Amino acid sequence: MTDHLEYEVVVIGGGPAGLTTALYATRLGHRTAVFEKEGGRHARVSHVHNLLGVSENVSGEQLAIHAVDQLEHYGGDFFPDAVESVSRLETDPDDGSDTDGPRFRLESTHATVDARRVVFATGFRDRSPDVPELERFTGRGLHYCLHCDAYTLGDGSVFVLGHTESAAHVAMSMLNFTADVDLLLDDREPEWDEETQRQLEAHPVDVIDTAVVSAYADEHVADDERPWIGGLELADGTQREYLGGFAMYGSAYNADLATELGCELREDGAIAVDEARETSVDGVYAVGDVTHGQNQTTIAIGDGAYAGLALHKDLRPFPKSTAELEASEADSSGDGDDLEVPGSAADLRAQMRRVRELETHPGLRGPSPGRE
Ligand SMILES: Cc1cc2nc3c(=O)[nH]c(=O)nc-3n(C[C@H](O)[C@H](O)[C@H](O)COP(=O)(O)OP(=O)(O)OC[C@H]3O[C@@H](n4cnc5c(N)ncnc54)[C@H](O)[C@@H]3O)c2cc1C
């Protein structure tokens, strides 16, 4: 027995990946909790693009608020708290404590909980450009994701800030959207190879090595609280007008807790997972941006669904395999009457009945019934 809260599934990270895993786990009948410290990439999205049925007037933060509400509607728990450590609990085959597989203890800033399965959905951090005044235009002319925002900048004057291979490739890729692309080195030495250099020379991208000293707002955009970028000022005193651009300084995966637990990483620092989104540590899963560079909301959501389904298969007893049935037939009548069904606890089944009697969750149209 433990005096801590016990969950079947604990998800670390309340972005699209973690909340989707938690929603699946909850609606598949598992006692589930999400821990979310403030921040994350979803919270920086001012307009969510490429998400079917979701208006671009919706921000990443609004989407997460609705998703938490949806999760709680079905009985999942949400803790606005940072997880500080995850450790594996010792189980002992002699006292039967290992029959359900691995167990974990999570310490957050304000709580301690135990879990049978852990999901890392911790995302990554974009490295910001070192240009004064620029960061306030995040989502309003300063972007990090070509596939999300190239369309927004189509046919405009565009900058790419950076000096790496990926900065050079994003600059050349932007030529699919506009003829006016500057690659701003900000007084740093290029780090791309000779082949990329040859490509760049053959593409109409202006490579500018002068330092970038400041950013200014577009005075024609009336919204003072959320101004759009007007351009950048360079160290030689010139001002270059831009509709917007991308900062390409790489990212840092939030994989420290997973590493401490023994999860293998890929060469680039992402958490390595298999097709079911399980890591190299039994009972530990990882989803979303922390597992790859395909940083898209829909892909994070898809990862979350994969993990949710895999967790369910891993945790629930039915259907029994023929080997399990044969083993149980050895000391039973063999007609199935000895199987203990249903396979989930009484309080979880009661929750399913309760939700069935409520109105359907309204999704983005408003709060859940009874939660107005
Ligand atoms: C400016 C910007 C605009 C974007 N626009 C779009 C777009 O229009 N369309 C699109 O498809 N994609 C867009 N993206 C990409 C999209 O936001 C990400 O791909 C998506 O948010 C990834 O989801 P995730 O759940 O994996 O990670 P995140 O959204 O980063 O969530 C991870 C969460 O884990 C939490 N966390 C980390 N460590 C801990 C801990 N120890 N304890 C508790 N919580 C923890 C963080 O606080 C964070 O909230 C954009 C990204 C940025 C930065």
The ligand as an SDF file (V2000), in Angstrom:
LIG
                    3D

 53 58  0  0  0  0  0  0  0  0999 V2000
    5.4950   29.7880  -32.7190 C   0  0  0  0  0  0  0  0  0  0  0  0
    5.0310   28.4090  -33.1330 C   0  0  0  0  0  0  0  0  0  0  0  0
    3.9700   28.2850  -34.0450 C   0  0  0  0  0  0  0  0  0  0  0  0
    3.5270   27.0030  -34.4150 C   0  0  0  0  0  0  0  0  0  0  0  0
    2.4570   26.9070  -35.2580 N   0  0  0  0  0  0  0  0  0  0  0  0
    1.9600   25.6890  -35.5790 C   0  0  0  0  0  0  0  0  0  0  0  0
    0.8200   25.5690  -36.4050 C   0  0  0  0  0  0  0  0  0  0  0  0
    0.2340   26.5610  -36.8460 O   0  0  0  0  0  0  0  0  0  0  0  0
    0.3890   24.3230  -36.7390 N   0  0  0  0  0  0  0  0  0  0  0  0
    1.0350   23.1890  -36.2930 C   0  0  0  0  0  0  0  0  0  0  0  0
    0.6130   22.0730  -36.6450 O   0  0  0  0  0  0  0  0  0  0  0  0
    2.0990   23.2790  -35.4680 N   0  0  0  0  0  0  0  0  0  0  0  0
    2.5860   24.4900  -35.0900 C   0  0  0  0  0  0  0  0  0  0  0  0
    3.6830   24.5820  -34.2830 N   0  0  0  0  0  0  0  0  0  0  0  0
    4.2800   23.3400  -33.7750 C   0  0  0  0  0  0  0  0  0  0  0  0
    3.4580   22.8010  -32.6000 C   0  0  0  0  0  0  0  0  0  0  0  0
    3.2640   23.8150  -31.6390 O   0  0  0  0  0  0  0  0  0  0  0  0
    4.1730   21.6170  -31.9520 C   0  0  0  0  0  0  0  0  0  0  0  0
    4.4990   20.6650  -32.9330 O   0  0  0  0  0  0  0  0  0  0  0  0
    3.2830   20.9680  -30.8820 C   0  0  0  0  0  0  0  0  0  0  0  0
    2.9610   21.8970  -29.8730 O   0  0  0  0  0  0  0  0  0  0  0  0
    3.9900   19.7580  -30.2790 C   0  0  0  0  0  0  0  0  0  0  0  0
    3.2150   19.2480  -29.2380 O   0  0  0  0  0  0  0  0  0  0  0  0
    3.8680   18.4720  -28.0080 P   0  0  0  0  0  0  0  0  0  0  0  0
    2.7240   18.1280  -27.1280 O   0  0  0  0  0  0  0  0  0  0  0  0
    4.7540   17.4010  -28.5100 O   0  0  0  0  0  0  0  0  0  0  0  0
    4.8570   19.5330  -27.3250 O   0  0  0  0  0  0  0  0  0  0  0  0
    4.5590   20.9380  -26.5980 P   0  0  0  0  0  0  0  0  0  0  0  0
    3.4160   21.6400  -27.2400 O   0  0  0  0  0  0  0  0  0  0  0  0
    5.8640   21.6590  -26.5620 O   0  0  0  0  0  0  0  0  0  0  0  0
    4.1400   20.5140  -25.1390 O   0  0  0  0  0  0  0  0  0  0  0  0
    5.0750   19.9320  -24.2480 C   0  0  0  0  0  0  0  0  0  0  0  0
    4.6480   20.3160  -22.8530 C   0  0  0  0  0  0  0  0  0  0  0  0
    5.4040   19.5940  -21.8740 O   0  0  0  0  0  0  0  0  0  0  0  0
    5.5250   20.4330  -20.7410 C   0  0  0  0  0  0  0  0  0  0  0  0
    6.6100   19.9470  -19.9130 N   0  0  0  0  0  0  0  0  0  0  0  0
    7.9220   19.8030  -20.2480 C   0  0  0  0  0  0  0  0  0  0  0  0
    8.6080   19.3200  -19.1920 N   0  0  0  0  0  0  0  0  0  0  0  0
    7.7110   19.1430  -18.1730 C   0  0  0  0  0  0  0  0  0  0  0  0
    7.8150   18.6820  -16.8300 C   0  0  0  0  0  0  0  0  0  0  0  0
    8.9860   18.2950  -16.3220 N   0  0  0  0  0  0  0  0  0  0  0  0
    6.6970   18.6290  -16.0710 N   0  0  0  0  0  0  0  0  0  0  0  0
    5.5030   19.0100  -16.5670 C   0  0  0  0  0  0  0  0  0  0  0  0
    5.3550   19.4690  -17.8380 N   0  0  0  0  0  0  0  0  0  0  0  0
    6.4430   19.5340  -18.6350 C   0  0  0  0  0  0  0  0  0  0  0  0
    5.7810   21.8180  -21.3230 C   0  0  0  0  0  0  0  0  0  0  0  0
    5.4110   22.8380  -20.4100 O   0  0  0  0  0  0  0  0  0  0  0  0
    4.8890   21.7980  -22.5490 C   0  0  0  0  0  0  0  0  0  0  0  0
    3.6570   22.4310  -22.3520 O   0  0  0  0  0  0  0  0  0  0  0  0
    4.1640   25.8440  -33.9000 C   0  0  0  0  0  0  0  0  0  0  0  0
    5.2270   25.9720  -32.9850 C   0  0  0  0  0  0  0  0  0  0  0  0
    5.6670   27.2440  -32.6060 C   0  0  0  0  0  0  0  0  0  0  0  0
    6.7970   27.3560  -31.6310 C   0  0  0  0  0  0  0  0  0  0  0  0
  1  2  1  0
  2  3  1  0
  2 52  2  0
  3  4  2  0
  4  5  1  0
  4 50  1  0
  5  6  2  0
  6  7  1  0
  6 13  1  0
  7  8  2  0
  7  9  1  0
  9 10  1  0
 10 11  2  0
 10 12  1  0
 12 13  2  0
 13 14  1  0
 14 15  1  0
 14 50  1  0
 15 16  1  0
 16 17  1  0
 16 18  1  0
 18 19  1  0
 18 20  1  0
 20 21  1  0
 20 22  1  0
 22 23  1  0
 23 24  1  0
 24 25  2  0
 24 26  1  0
 24 27  1  0
 27 28  1  0
 28 29  2  0
 28 30  1  0
 28 31  1  0
 31 32  1  0
 32 33  1  0
 33 34  1  0
 33 48  1  0
 34 35  1  0
 35 36  1  0
 35 46  1  0
 36 37  1  0
 36 45  1  0
 37 38  2  0
 38 39  1  0
 39 40  1  0
 39 45  2  0
 40 41  1  0
 40 42  2  0
 42 43  1  0
 43 44  2  0
 44 45  1  0
 46 47  1  0
 46 48  1  0
 48 49  1  0
 50 51  2  0
 51 52  1  0
 52 53  1  0
M  END
$$$$
